[in-house]
């Protein structure tokens, strides 16, 4: 350990568990961050798991690994149960040779996840703004989720004032974004998403005369999987994403039940690796831009982008996912960005240190958010409207919630209001849910409220010809016929993931009847590519495709 990591970390070897606890207590008292704690478990040492469980109280943000000996299969059930209960984050097999890359792979993955959660010292982007400003919060979260190293400095801080003075900005419009990786640095005052995308220069609109085989709308797990498979199989592919790669899954601090990742994987890492894989295979990306409409231009579709451009394509894959449902309580809506957040905003977790925090929701995303916040907050309370979590949350998450001592779950509880102090959230007001008569409300101290409830599909940009269920989710693959908006060809039965518009497919959470899991979303993305091939083969482009705007547009683009 010292030979590999000693240059960047202080590696402390403890003689026994009591010594280890004393060292951890001292490091906490000196406010020294701890990245990784290892404890051994085997026939000759049965105290390692208890040591790791107690270590959580000293340094909850640290990664904890239990080191086992290869061949000690009798200890496996106890170790795995401890991991399921949250006593340790990962299992590591003790190295038996000088160079054991499997061992070090586990160590570096753990350190990488820790650094991602803590924030890195390198600042590719420096952001200066108000602590409680909603736009500043949104930019921090978007940049972090897109793996762009960002340093946030509240206005009035020494670094912020020094930076503004060096740029000769005396009364800037906040937030101010400084792109440190450009020469000279690019300075943006209260920039729009489009201005940021253009300044970054990573992705640009394609040539106006290019026709893609497929445009994928949304870069969540399903959209990225489509991009990987489509590009690898020779289809020209464009992905448009309005926020950040990964969708809601990208905000998950740790996904334990995704096949192939026995130690678990953060949503941000899974999303970034998928994005990089698609990018290297040739996928084109447009980030921080929204799709605002879908129309028909002769033999192809025309996708209207928020930057004013139009991308032409032969097929469209809708992978826009869902938004979390808003609570609709005026007191809370006024505090968004100032203690109230929709979604598991990973960038905000460290700022919850020492506070009481509430999470609203009953699904896996809510459970993962609670466990991540519990590493920083003094106490986390999960507010659940129902009487149980078993129908909506995975068993491994429920076990970890029950075993985490600074986590409480309140069932049959609805949030009805809030109290602020100096413009920031101070407490939430709750009452019993489902009661026949209005129940009296009570206050729960809360410096942060994270809302992860319900789902509203992102489908408002689609024309009415695309059929939806009453909640707005897209119908696919039913027995009804699908007409052809671009010709007088008689109707036909749609493909399994095809919507009521020919060549327009829906995958992932936006599809009616989908299973809300990362693996099934990825499965949709892989499956739809075979249907793209079928559709493209049956609907070849005319020998001479019309130039943009040459053919009559039978479906007007909104706006």
C-alpha positions in Angstrom: 0.0 0.0 0.0 2.8 2.5 0.9 4.7 1.6 -2.3 1.7 2.2 -4.5 -0.1 5.1 -2.7 2.4 6.6 -0.3 3.3 9.6 -2.6 -0.4 10.8 -2.6 -1.8 9.4 0.7 -0.7 8.9 4.2 -1.0 5.1 4.8 -1.4 4.2 8.5 -0.9 0.7 9.6 -2.6 -0.1 13.0 -1.5 -2.9 15.3 -5.0 -3.8 16.4 -8.6 -2.5 16.3 -8.2 -0.4 19.4 -5.2 1.4 17.9 -7.2 1.8 14.7 -10.1 3.5 16.5 -7.8 5.8 18.3 -6.1 6.9 15.1 -9.5 7.5 13.4 -10.7 9.5 16.4 -7.5 11.6 16.3 -7.8 12.3 12.6 -11.4 13.4 13.1 -10.4 15.7 15.9 -7.7 17.2 13.7 -10.2 17.4 10.8 -8.1 15.3 8.6 -10.1 13.7 5.8 -9.9 9.9 5.5 -10.4 8.4 2.0 -10.3 4.6 2.7 -10.5 2.3 5.8 -9.6 -1.3 5.5 -10.4 -4.0 8.0 -9.5 -7.7 7.8 -11.9 -10.7 8.4 -11.0 -14.3 8.6 -10.5 -17.3 10.9 -7.7 -15.6 12.8 -9.4 -12.1 12.9 -13.1 -11.9 13.6 -13.1 -8.2 14.7 -12.6 -6.5 11.3 -16.3 -6.2 10.5 -17.1 -4.6 13.9 -14.2 -2.3 13.4 -15.5 -1.1 10.1 -19.0 -0.7 11.5 -17.7 1.5 14.3 -15.4 3.4 11.9 -18.4 4.8 10.1 -19.1 7.0 13.1 -15.7 8.6 13.0 -15.5 9.2 9.2 -18.8 8.5 7.4 -17.6 9.8 4.1 -14.6 7.4 3.9 -14.9 4.3 1.8 -14.7 1.1 3.9 -13.4 -2.2 2.6 -13.3 -5.7 4.2 -10.1 -7.6 3.2 -10.6 -11.4 3.0 -8.3 -14.3 2.2 -8.8 -16.3 -1.0 -10.2 -19.7 -0.2 -11.9 -18.7 3.1 -15.3 -19.5 1.7 -16.8 -20.3 5.1 -16.6 -16.6 5.9 -18.4 -15.5 2.8 -22.0 -15.5 4.1 -21.0 -13.3 7.1 -19.0 -10.9 5.0 -21.7 -10.5 2.3 -24.3 -9.9 5.0 -22.2 -7.2 6.5 -21.8 -5.5 3.1 -25.6 -5.8 2.6 -26.2 -4.1 5.9 -23.8 -1.3 5.0 -20.9 -2.1 7.4 -18.5 -2.1 4.4 -18.7 -0.8 0.9 -16.6 -3.4 -0.9 -14.9 -6.8 -0.5 -11.3 -7.0 -1.4 -9.2 -10.2 -1.7 -5.9 -10.0 0.1 -2.9 -9.8 -2.3 -0.8 -13.0 -2.4 1.9 -11.7 -4.7 4.0 -8.6 -5.2 2.0 -7.2 -8.1 -1.7 -7.9 -7.6 -3.6 -5.7 -10.0 -7.0 -7.1 -9.1 -6.4 -5.9 -5.5 -5.2 -2.5 -6.7 -8.0 -2.1 -9.2 -10.5 -2.4 -6.3 -8.5 0.1 -4.3 -8.2 2.7 -7.1 -12.0 2.4 -7.9 -12.8 3.1 -4.3 -10.5 6.1 -4.2 -11.9 7.4 -7.5 -15.4 7.2 -6.1 -14.3 9.0 -2.9 -12.6 11.8 -4.9 -15.7 12.2 -7.2 -17.9 12.6 -4.1 -15.5 15.1 -2.4 -14.8 17.2 -5.4 -11.3 17.5 -6.9 -8.8 20.2 -6.4 -8.3 20.8 -10.1 -10.7 23.5 -11.4 -11.3 23.3 -15.1 -14.2 25.7 -14.4 -14.4 28.2 -11.6 -17.9 29.2 -10.6 -18.7 32.3 -8.5 -22.3 32.9 -7.3 -24.7 33.1 -4.4 -24.9 30.1 -2.1 -28.7 29.9 -2.3 -29.1 30.8 -6.0 -31.1 28.2 -8.0 -29.2 28.9 -11.2 -25.9 28.6 -9.5 -26.9 25.3 -8.0 -28.1 24.0 -11.3 -24.8 24.8 -13.0 -22.8 23.2 -10.2 -24.9 20.0 -10.5 -24.8 19.9 -14.3 -21.0 20.4 -14.5 -20.3 17.8 -11.8 -22.6 15.2 -13.5 -20.9 15.8 -16.8 -17.5 15.1 -15.2 -16.2 18.6 -15.6 -14.0 19.6 -12.6 -15.7 22.6 -11.1 -14.7 24.7 -8.2 -17.5 26.8 -6.5 -16.6 29.9 -4.6 -19.4 31.9 -2.9 -19.4 35.6 -3.8 -17.7 37.5 -1.1 -15.2 34.8 -0.3 -11.5 35.5 -0.6 -11.0 33.4 -3.7 -14.0 34.9 -5.4 -13.0 38.5 -4.8 -9.5 37.8 -5.9 -10.7 36.2 -9.1 -13.1 39.0 -9.9 -10.5 41.6 -9.3 -8.0 39.8 -11.6 -10.6 39.8 -14.3 -11.5 43.4 -13.7 -15.1 42.5 -13.0 -16.4 45.2 -10.6 -20.1 44.5 -10.6 -20.7 41.3 -12.6 -24.0 39.6 -13.3 -24.0 36.5 -11.2 -23.2 33.6 -11.5 -19.8 34.1 -13.2 -18.2 31.2 -14.9 -14.5 31.2 -15.7 -13.3 28.5 -18.1 -9.7 28.0 -16.8 -8.8 25.4 -19.4 -8.9 27.9 -22.3 -6.1 30.4 -23.2 -6.9 33.0 -22.3 -9.7 32.0 -19.8 -13.2 32.6 -21.2 -15.4 34.6 -18.8 -19.2 34.2 -18.9 -21.6 36.3 -16.8 -24.9 34.6 -16.0 -24.6 32.4 -19.1 -27.4 30.4 -20.7 -26.9 26.7 -21.4 -26.4 27.4 -25.1 -23.6 30.0 -24.3 -21.9 27.5 -22.1 -22.1 24.7 -24.7 -20.7 27.1 -27.4 -17.9 28.3 -25.1 -16.9 24.7 -24.1 -16.6 23.9 -27.8 -16.9 20.1 -27.2 -19.9 19.5 -29.5 -21.2 21.6 -32.4 -24.3 21.2 -34.6 -23.7 19.0 -37.7 -23.7 20.3 -41.3 -27.2 21.3 -42.5 -27.1 18.7 -45.3 -26.2 15.7 -43.1 -28.9 13.1 -42.6 -28.4 10.8 -39.6 -29.6 7.2 -39.5 -30.9 7.9 -36.0 -31.2 10.8 -33.6 -31.4 9.7 -29.9 -33.1 12.2 -27.6 -31.7 11.8 -24.1 -28.4 10.5 -22.8 -29.6 8.4 -19.9 -28.8 4.7 -19.6 -31.2 3.7 -22.4 -30.1 6.5 -24.8 -26.4 5.8 -24.2 -26.9 2.1 -24.8 -28.6 2.9 -28.1 -25.7 5.1 -29.1 -23.1 2.4 -28.2 -24.8 -0.3 -30.2 -26.0 1.8 -33.1 -22.6 3.4 -33.7 -20.7 0.1 -33.3 -23.0 -1.4 -36.0 -22.3 1.4 -38.5 -25.4 3.6 -38.0 -24.7 7.4 -38.1 -25.9 8.5 -34.6 -26.6 11.8 -33.0 -27.5 12.1 -29.3 -29.1 15.3 -27.9 -29.0 15.9 -24.1 -30.4 18.9 -22.3 -28.7 18.4 -19.0 -26.1 15.8 -18.2 -25.2 12.2 -19.2 -26.8 9.5 -17.1 -30.2 10.9 -16.5 -31.6 10.2 -13.1 -29.4 7.1 -12.8 -26.4 9.5 -13.1 -27.3 11.0 -9.8 -27.2 7.7 -7.9 -24.2 7.5 -5.5 -24.0 3.8 -5.7 -25.8 1.2 -7.8 -25.2 -2.3 -6.3 -27.6 -4.4 -8.4 -26.2 -3.6 -11.9 -24.9 -6.9 -13.4 -21.1 -7.1 -13.7 -20.2 -4.6 -10.9 -19.9 -6.7 -7.7 -18.5 -3.8 -5.8 -21.3 -1.5 -7.0 -20.8 1.5 -9.3 -21.8 5.1 -9.0 -24.3 6.4 -11.5 -21.9 9.1 -12.6 -19.1 6.6 -13.4 -21.5 4.2 -15.2 -22.8 7.1 -17.3 -19.5 8.6 -18.1 -18.0 5.3 -19.2 -21.0 4.7 -21.4 -20.7 8.2 -22.9 -17.0 7.8 -23.6 -17.6 4.4 -25.1 -20.2 5.8 -27.5 -18.1 8.9 -28.3 -15.1 6.7 -29.2 -17.3 4.6 -31.5 -18.3 7.7 -33.5 -21.5 9.0 -31.9 -22.1 12.7 -32.3 -23.4 14.6 -29.2 -25.2 17.9 -28.6 -25.1 18.8 -25.0 -27.0 21.5 -23.0 -29.6 21.7 -25.8 -33.2 20.7 -25.8 -35.3 19.1 -28.5 -38.2 21.4 -29.1 -40.1 19.7 -31.8 -40.4 16.9 -34.3 -41.6 17.3 -37.9 -41.4 15.7 -41.3 -39.3 17.0 -44.1 -40.0 14.8 -47.2 -38.6 11.4 -46.6 -36.9 12.2 -43.3 -37.6 13.6 -39.9 -36.6 17.1 -38.8 -35.7 17.5 -35.2 -35.8 21.1 -34.0 -33.1 22.0 -31.5 -33.2 24.8 -28.9 -30.2 26.6 -30.5 -32.3 27.2 -33.6 -30.8 24.4 -35.7 -32.6 21.5 -37.2 -31.1 18.0 -37.4 -32.4 15.7 -40.1 -32.6 11.9 -39.6 -34.3 8.8 -40.8 -35.4 7.5 -37.4 -35.8 8.9 -33.9 -35.3 7.2 -30.5 -37.1 8.9 -27.6 -35.1 8.2 -24.5 -36.0 11.4 -22.6 -36.8 9.7 -19.3 -38.8 11.5 -16.6 -38.7 14.4 -14.3 -39.4 14.1 -10.6 -42.9 15.3 -9.7 -43.0 18.7 -8.0 -44.7 18.9 -4.6 -46.6 22.0 -5.6 -46.3 23.6 -2.2 -45.6 27.3 -2.5 -43.5 27.5 0.6 -41.2 24.8 -0.7 -41.1 26.1 -4.3 -39.8 29.4 -3.1 -36.9 27.6 -1.4 -35.7 25.6 -4.4 -31.9 25.9 -4.4 -31.9 27.2 -0.9 -32.3 23.9 1.0 -34.9 22.3 -1.3 -33.7 20.2 -4.2 -35.5 18.0 -6.7 -33.5 14.8 -7.3 -30.4 13.4 -5.6 -28.0 16.3 -6.3 -24.7 14.7 -5.4 -22.9 18.0 -5.5 -24.9 19.2 -2.5 -24.2 16.3 -0.2 -21.0 17.7 1.4 -22.7 21.0 2.2 -25.2 19.0 4.4 -22.4 18.2 6.9 -23.7 18.4 10.5 -27.3 19.1 9.5 -30.6 17.3 9.7 -31.8 16.3 6.2 -35.1 14.9 4.9 -35.6 12.9 1.8 -39.1 12.4 0.2 -39.7 9.2 -1.8 -39.9 5.4 -1.6 -38.0 4.1 -4.6 -34.4 3.0 -5.2 -33.3 6.6 -6.1 -34.6 7.8 -2.7 -32.9 5.0 -0.9 -29.5 5.6 -2.6 -29.8 9.4 -1.9 -30.5 8.7 1.8 -27.4 6.5 2.2 -25.2 9.0 0.4 -26.4 11.9 2.4 -26.0 9.9 5.6 -22.2 10.0 5.0 -22.3 13.8 5.6 -25.5 14.8 7.4 -26.0 14.4 11.2 -29.3 12.7 10.6 -31.4 11.8 7.5 -35.1 11.1 7.7 -36.8 9.3 4.8 -40.5 10.4 4.5 -42.6 7.7 2.9 -46.3 8.2 2.1 -47.0 4.4 2.1 -46.8 1.9 4.9 -43.9 -0.1 3.5 -40.9 0.1 1.2 -40.9 -3.5 0.1 -43.0 -2.9 -3.0 -41.0 0.0 -4.4 -37.4 -0.4 -3.1 -34.8 -3.2 -3.5 -34.2 -5.4 -0.4 -30.5 -4.6 -0.2 -31.3 -0.9 0.1 -33.9 -1.5 2.8 -31.4 -3.5 4.8 -28.8 -0.8 4.6 -31.2 1.9 5.6 -32.2 -0.2 8.7 -28.5 -0.7 9.6 -27.4 2.9 9.2 -27.7 4.5 12.6 -28.2 8.1 11.6 -31.1 7.2 9.2 -34.7 7.2 10.3 -37.7 6.1 8.1 -41.2 7.6 8.8 -44.0 5.7 7.1 -47.5 7.1 6.4 -46.1 10.7 6.3 -46.9 13.5 3.9 -45.1 16.8 3.6 -47.4 19.9 3.8 -45.2 22.9 4.3 -42.0 24.4 5.4 -40.4 27.1 7.6 -37.5 29.2 6.5 -34.9 31.2 8.4 -33.1 34.0 6.6 -34.4 32.8 3.3 -33.1 29.2 3.7 -35.0 26.0 4.7 -35.0 25.5 8.4 -37.8 22.9 8.9 -40.4 20.9 7.1 -44.0 20.4 8.2 -45.5 16.9 7.9 -48.7 15.2 8.6 -50.1 11.7 8.5 -50.9 10.6 4.9 -54.2 9.0 4.0 -56.1 10.1 7.1 -59.8 10.5 6.7 -59.8 13.7 8.7 -57.0 16.4 8.4 -54.3 15.4 10.9 -52.4 18.0 12.8 -49.0 18.9 11.4 -45.6 18.7 13.1 -42.3 20.2 12.3 -39.1 18.3 11.6 -35.8 20.2 11.7 -34.3 20.1 8.2 -31.4 22.0 6.6 -32.0 20.2 3.4 -34.9 18.5 1.6 -34.4 16.2 -1.3 -37.5 15.3 -3.3 -37.6 12.1 -5.4 -41.2 11.2 -5.9 -43.3 10.2 -8.9 -42.4 10.6 -12.5 -43.5 13.0 -15.2 -42.5 11.9 -18.7 -40.6 14.4 -20.9 -42.9 14.1 -24.0 -44.4 17.6 -24.4 -42.1 18.3 -27.5 -43.6 15.4 -29.4 -46.5 15.9 -31.9 -50.0 14.7 -31.0 -49.7 11.9 -33.5 -47.5 10.1 -31.0 -49.9 8.3 -28.8 -49.6 8.5 -25.0 -51.3 7.0 -22.0 -53.2 9.2 -19.6 -50.0 10.0 -17.6 -48.1 11.0 -20.8 -46.0 7.9 -21.2 -45.6 6.7 -24.8 -47.4 3.7 -26.1 -45.2 1.2 -28.1 -45.7 -2.1 -29.9 -49.4 -2.7 -29.5 -51.6 -4.5 -31.9 -53.0 -1.4 -33.5 -51.8 -0.2 -36.8 -49.3 2.6 -37.3 -49.9 5.0 -40.1 -47.2 6.6 -42.3 -47.1 10.4 -41.9 -44.8 10.7 -44.9 -46.7 8.7 -47.6 -50.0 7.2 -48.5 -48.7 3.7 -47.8 -51.4 1.7 -45.9 -50.9 1.2 -42.2 -49.0 -1.7 -40.7 -48.3 -3.3 -37.3 -45.6 -1.4 -35.3 -42.4 -2.9 -34.2 -42.1 -3.8 -30.5 -40.6 -0.5 -29.4 -42.1 1.7 -32.1 -44.6 4.4 -31.3 -47.7 5.3 -33.4 -45.4 7.3 -35.7 -43.4 5.1 -38.0 -39.7 5.2 -37.4 -40.1 6.9 -34.0 -39.2 4.6 -31.1 -39.5 5.0 -27.3 -37.3 3.3 -24.8 -36.5 3.5 -21.1 -38.6 5.2 -18.4 -40.5 7.3 -21.0 -42.1 4.2 -22.4 -45.5 3.1 -21.0 -45.2 -0.1 -19.0 -41.4 0.1 -18.6 -39.6 -1.4 -15.6 -37.8 1.4 -13.8 -34.4 -0.2 -13.6 -31.0 0.7 -15.1 -30.5 -2.8 -16.6 -33.8 -2.8 -18.3 -33.3 0.6 -19.7 -29.9 -0.5 -21.2 -31.7 -3.6 -22.5 -34.2 -1.4 -24.3 -31.3 0.6 -25.8 -29.7 -2.6 -27.1 -33.0 -4.1 -28.4 -34.2 -1.0 -30.3 -31.1 -1.0 -32.5 -32.2 -4.3 -34.2 -35.5 -2.6 -34.9 -33.7 0.4 -36.4 -32.0 -1.9 -38.8 -35.3 -3.5 -39.8 -37.0 -0.1 -40.3 -34.1 1.4 -42.2 -33.9 -1.7 -44.5 -37.6 -1.5 -45.3 -37.5 2.3 -45.8 -34.5 3.3 -47.9 -33.8 6.9 -48.7 -34.7 8.0 -52.3 -31.7 8.0 -54.6 -31.5 11.7 -54.3 -32.6 13.0 -50.9 -34.1 16.5 -50.9 -32.1 19.4 -49.6 -33.2 20.9 -46.3 -36.6 22.7 -46.7 -36.9 21.5 -50.3 -39.8 19.1 -49.6 -43.1 20.2 -48.1 -43.2 19.8 -44.3 -46.4 17.9 -43.4 -46.0 18.3 -39.7 -45.1 21.8 -38.5 -42.3 22.2 -36.0 -43.5 23.9 -32.8 -42.4 27.6 -32.7 
